């Protein structure tokens, strides 16, 4: 019996699944990102301090990270469609509670609820991608799905801020609820059950399944690489606007233009990076993008007063490297787990990313110092640290790439043996 070659064209159903997963990511990321720009309005209307607002923001991240780890042991024991609908429904409920929150404590609890459910959705989506799409085309899929980050920045945040300014800070959350309900109905109607992994499950209970997932050396290498991958972005992101205003001389009114130009470029670059990673290989693209990113990060973090047009060009170049790294690394790491462990692996991986990102932000806050004139000192240190983490991840990803190559070669040899060449 001859083994069929992996097809590269997507069916109409597969395109619909990719679109739905992208919209899901868009709503979840927007829900997380829209809160920070609402900070000034929330602190005034709810009469809360900066510390209390900080808790509102961090409550989502910590609850999301905890939920990802706690639910990982159960992730491979259910139809992925049902699991996705369960957590997406909880996310919509939490976002609705944010949209009707009358005071600080209600909002804080609502953010915890949203994080518990929303923090797991991304890992379920990546497990579905890994189940439905062959490794050879996952770069293209990841490239489309991960443009949700850029789309939320370009489309979601400006619209959310407009609604907040005209209708009140509750409005952006209610908008997310409306979009999410439409996406949820589409999933109910159109997505087929995803149950192939259920046939591969052992008799281990959820705790044993989780312990098995976090103790395998090959999986641990993937988790370690995710830790460093999350470090870079979360170190630079919290202080990006302050650095642009006080160090680069950019007017605060020009920040939306910078974000919009950067986001539009990321929307275009993501799918291109996905196609390129499938064409030349996941690791080669990751390698080139990392070298590119290291150079641009170090250059950017050492800049002084710079013209607006130059900052926009540098930001586009920087996010080109970041997008290519995100897409290629996500596609590459998706080949690490065995089919029966994908849900658990993605859950732990998501949790590791959330927690390590939070720690990276805290470490960055300890490194950077704000001078009397508002400028940030030692921001160049962050650039060197991020570049160093990029260099280390190249080595780690090389090892993961070698492991996946050996794994795929063994699977191909087994198929040849099974089907008699």
C-alpha positions in Angstrom: 0.0 0.0 0.0 1.5 3.4 -1.0 1.6 6.2 1.6 -0.2 9.3 0.3 1.9 12.5 0.2 1.0 15.3 2.6 -1.4 17.7 0.8 -0.7 21.4 0.8 -4.0 22.9 -0.3 -6.6 23.5 2.4 -10.2 22.4 2.0 -13.1 24.8 2.6 -13.7 23.2 6.0 -10.1 23.6 7.0 -10.1 27.2 6.0 -13.3 27.8 8.1 -11.6 26.1 11.1 -8.5 28.3 10.7 -10.8 31.4 10.5 -12.7 30.5 13.6 -9.6 29.8 15.6 -8.2 33.1 14.5 -11.3 34.9 15.6 -11.2 33.1 18.9 -7.6 34.2 19.5 -8.6 37.8 18.4 -11.4 38.0 21.1 -9.2 36.5 23.8 -6.2 38.6 23.1 -8.3 41.8 22.8 -10.0 41.1 26.1 -6.5 40.9 27.7 -5.0 43.9 25.9 -7.9 46.4 26.0 -7.7 46.8 29.8 -4.4 48.6 29.9 -5.4 51.5 27.7 -8.5 51.9 29.8 -6.4 52.4 33.0 -6.8 56.2 33.4 -10.5 56.0 32.9 -11.0 53.1 35.2 -8.9 54.6 38.0 -10.9 57.8 37.8 -14.4 56.3 37.5 -13.9 53.5 40.1 -11.8 55.7 42.3 -9.0 53.2 42.6 -5.2 53.5 43.0 -2.5 52.5 40.5 -1.8 49.5 42.7 -5.4 48.3 42.6 -5.5 48.7 38.9 -2.3 46.7 38.7 -4.1 43.9 40.5 -6.9 44.0 38.0 -4.4 43.6 35.2 -2.3 40.9 36.8 -5.3 38.9 38.2 -6.1 37.7 34.6 -2.5 36.6 34.0 -2.1 34.7 37.2 -5.5 33.0 37.0 -4.8 32.1 33.4 -1.4 30.6 34.2 -2.9 28.6 37.1 -5.8 27.4 35.1 -3.6 26.2 32.2 -1.6 24.0 34.6 -4.6 22.7 36.6 -6.6 21.7 33.6 -3.7 20.2 31.6 -4.3 16.7 33.0 -7.9 16.7 31.8 -7.2 18.3 28.4 -6.8 15.0 26.4 -9.8 13.2 27.9 -12.6 15.1 26.1 -13.7 16.0 22.6 -11.6 19.1 21.8 -14.7 20.8 20.4 -16.7 20.4 23.6 -13.7 21.4 25.7 -13.2 24.6 23.5 -16.9 25.4 23.8 -16.9 24.9 27.6 -14.0 27.3 28.2 -15.1 29.8 25.6 -18.5 30.0 27.2 -16.8 30.6 30.6 -14.6 33.3 28.9 -17.7 35.0 27.5 -19.4 34.9 30.9 -16.4 36.4 32.6 -16.2 39.2 29.9 -19.9 39.9 30.3 -19.3 40.3 34.1 -16.6 42.8 33.2 -19.1 44.6 31.0 -21.6 45.0 33.9 -19.1 45.4 36.8 -20.3 48.3 39.1 -17.2 48.5 41.3 -13.6 47.5 41.8 -14.1 44.2 43.7 -16.7 43.0 41.2 -14.3 43.8 38.3 -11.4 42.1 40.0 -13.5 38.9 40.5 -14.7 39.2 36.9 -11.1 39.4 35.6 -10.2 36.2 37.6 -13.1 34.3 36.1 -12.2 35.5 32.6 -8.6 34.5 33.1 -9.5 31.0 34.4 -11.4 30.2 31.2 -9.6 32.5 28.7 -6.1 31.3 29.7 -6.9 27.7 28.5 -8.5 28.6 25.2 -5.2 29.3 23.3 -3.8 25.9 24.3 -6.9 24.1 23.1 -6.7 26.0 19.8 -3.1 24.9 19.3 -4.0 21.3 20.2 -6.8 21.4 17.5 -4.3 22.8 14.9 -1.9 20.0 15.8 -4.6 17.4 15.5 -6.1 18.6 12.2 -3.1 19.8 10.2 0.1 18.0 9.2 3.4 19.3 10.5 4.4 20.3 6.9 1.6 23.0 6.7 1.4 24.1 10.3 3.5 27.2 9.7 0.8 28.6 7.4 -1.9 27.8 9.9 0.0 29.4 12.8 0.9 32.4 10.6 -2.8 33.1 10.1 -4.0 32.4 13.6 -1.3 34.4 15.3 -2.2 37.5 13.3 -4.9 37.8 15.9 -2.4 39.7 18.1 -1.8 42.3 15.4 -5.4 42.5 14.4 -6.4 43.2 18.0 -3.8 46.0 18.1 -4.9 47.6 14.8 -8.6 47.1 14.9 -9.7 46.1 18.3 -7.9 48.5 20.6 -8.7 51.7 18.7 -12.4 50.6 18.4 -12.5 49.7 22.1 -11.0 53.0 23.1 -13.5 54.9 20.9 -16.4 53.0 22.5 -15.0 53.6 25.9 -14.7 57.3 25.3 -18.2 57.6 23.8 -20.3 55.0 25.7 -18.2 54.3 28.8 -15.5 51.8 29.8 -18.0 48.9 29.9 -18.7 49.1 26.2 -15.5 47.4 24.9 -16.2 44.3 27.0 -19.8 44.1 25.8 -18.5 44.4 22.2 -16.2 41.4 22.8 -19.1 39.5 24.2 -21.2 40.2 21.1 -18.4 39.1 18.7 -17.6 36.0 20.8 -21.2 34.8 20.8 -21.3 34.9 17.0 -18.0 32.9 16.9 -19.3 30.5 19.5 -22.4 29.8 17.4 -20.3 29.2 14.3 -18.2 26.6 16.2 -21.4 24.8 17.5 -22.8 24.6 14.0 -19.8 24.1 11.8 -16.9 22.5 13.7 -16.9 18.7 13.7 -16.1 16.7 16.9 -12.3 16.2 17.3 -11.9 12.8 19.1 -9.1 10.9 17.4 -6.8 11.4 20.4 -9.3 9.7 22.8 -8.5 6.3 21.2 -4.9 6.7 22.3 -5.5 7.5 26.0 -4.1 5.2 28.7 -5.6 4.3 32.0 -3.7 7.1 33.8 -5.8 9.5 35.9 -5.5 13.2 35.2 -2.9 13.8 37.8 -0.7 11.0 36.5 -1.2 12.3 32.9 -0.1 15.8 34.0 2.9 14.3 35.9 3.8 12.2 32.8 3.7 15.4 30.7 5.9 17.5 32.9 8.5 14.8 33.5 9.3 13.8 29.9 12.8 15.2 29.0 11.7 16.0 25.4 8.7 17.9 26.7 10.8 19.7 29.3 13.0 21.0 26.5 9.9 22.5 24.8 8.8 24.1 28.1 12.2 25.6 28.7 12.3 27.1 25.2 8.9 28.6 25.7 10.1 30.2 28.9 12.9 32.1 27.1 10.7 32.9 24.1 8.2 34.7 26.4 10.9 36.5 28.2 11.9 38.8 25.3 8.6 40.3 24.5 7.4 40.8 28.0 10.7 42.5 29.0 10.4 45.2 26.4 6.6 45.6 26.1 5.7 47.2 29.5 8.0 50.1 29.0 7.8 50.5 25.2 5.5 53.6 25.2 7.5 55.3 28.0 10.8 54.7 26.1 9.3 56.0 22.9 8.0 59.2 24.5 10.8 60.1 27.0 13.9 58.6 25.2 13.1 58.7 21.5 11.2 62.0 21.6 7.9 60.7 20.2 4.7 62.7 21.0 2.1 60.8 22.9 -0.4 61.7 20.2 1.8 59.9 17.6 1.8 56.5 19.5 -1.5 55.3 17.9 0.0 55.8 14.5 3.1 53.8 15.4 1.0 51.0 16.8 -1.3 51.0 13.8 1.6 50.9 11.2 3.3 48.2 13.2 0.1 46.2 13.6 -0.8 46.4 9.9 2.7 45.2 8.9 2.4 42.3 11.4 -0.9 41.3 9.8 0.8 41.0 6.5 4.1 39.5 7.8 2.5 36.7 9.8 1.0 34.7 6.9 4.1 35.3 4.8 6.3 34.0 7.7 4.0 30.9 8.0 4.4 30.1 4.3 8.1 30.7 4.4 8.5 28.4 7.5 6.8 25.6 5.6 8.9 26.2 2.5 12.4 26.5 4.0 11.9 24.8 7.3 10.7 25.9 10.7 14.1 26.0 12.4 16.0 27.8 9.5 13.4 30.6 9.6 13.6 30.8 13.4 17.4 31.0 13.1 17.4 33.8 10.6 14.6 35.7 12.4 16.4 35.4 15.7 19.7 36.8 14.3 17.7 39.6 12.7 15.8 40.3 15.9 19.0 40.4 18.0 20.5 43.0 15.8 17.4 45.2 15.6 16.7 44.9 19.4 20.2 46.0 20.4 20.1 48.9 17.9 16.6 50.1 19.0 17.3 50.0 22.8 20.4 52.2 22.3 18.6 54.9 20.3 18.2 58.5 21.4 16.0 61.2 20.0 14.8 59.8 16.6 12.5 61.0 13.9 9.0 59.5 13.8 9.4 57.9 10.3 12.6 56.2 11.4 10.9 54.8 14.6 8.1 53.4 12.5 10.5 51.7 10.1 12.5 50.2 12.9 9.3 49.0 14.7 8.2 47.3 11.5 11.6 45.6 11.1 11.6 44.6 14.8 8.1 43.1 14.6 9.0 41.3 11.3 11.6 39.4 13.3 9.3 38.8 16.3 6.4 37.6 14.1 8.7 35.2 12.2 10.1 33.8 15.5 6.6 33.4 17.0 5.2 31.6 13.9 8.1 29.4 13.3 8.7 28.4 16.9 5.0 27.7 17.5 4.9 25.5 14.4 8.1 23.7 15.4 7.2 23.1 19.0 3.8 21.7 17.9 5.7 18.6 16.7 7.1 17.8 20.1 4.1 16.1 21.9 2.7 12.7 21.0 -1.0 12.8 19.8 -2.2 11.4 23.1 -0.4 14.2 25.1 -1.1 17.2 22.9 -3.8 18.8 25.0 -1.8 18.4 28.3 1.4 19.6 26.6 -0.2 22.7 25.1 -1.9 23.5 28.5 1.3 23.3 30.4 3.1 25.3 27.6 0.5 28.0 27.8 0.8 28.2 31.6 4.6 28.4 31.4 4.4 31.2 28.9 2.0 33.2 31.0 4.0 32.8 34.2 7.4 33.4 32.7 6.1 36.5 30.9 4.8 37.9 34.2 8.2 37.2 35.9 10.0 38.8 32.9 7.9 42.0 33.3 8.8 42.1 37.1 12.5 41.6 36.4 12.4 44.4 33.7 10.8 46.7 36.3 13.7 46.1 38.6 16.3 46.8 35.9 14.9 49.9 34.3 15.1 53.2 36.3 13.1 56.4 35.5 15.2 59.6 35.7 13.9 62.9 37.0 13.2 64.1 33.5 11.1 60.9 32.8 13.7 59.2 30.6 14.4 55.5 31.1 17.9 54.5 32.2 19.4 51.0 31.6 16.8 50.3 28.9 19.8 49.2 26.8 20.4 46.5 29.4 17.0 45.0 28.5 18.1 45.0 24.8 21.3 43.0 25.7 19.4 40.6 27.9 16.7 40.0 25.3 19.4 39.4 22.6 21.1 36.9 24.9 17.8 35.0 25.4 17.4 34.9 21.6 20.8 33.4 21.2 20.1 30.8 23.8 16.8 29.9 22.2 18.6 29.2 18.9 20.6 26.5 20.6 17.5 25.1 22.3 15.4 25.1 19.2 18.1 23.4 17.3 17.9 20.5 19.8 14.1 20.4 19.5 14.4 20.4 15.7 16.8 17.5 15.8 14.4 15.6 18.1 11.5 16.2 15.8 13.5 15.1 12.7 14.4 11.8 14.5 10.8 11.3 15.6 9.4 11.9 12.1 12.0 9.6 10.6 11.0 6.8 13.0 7.3 7.3 12.3 8.0 7.2 8.5 10.0 4.0 8.9 7.2 2.5 11.0 4.6 3.3 8.3 6.8 1.8 5.6 7.0 -1.4 7.7 3.3 -1.4 8.4 2.2 -0.9 4.8 4.9 -3.0 3.3 6.6 -0.2 1.4 
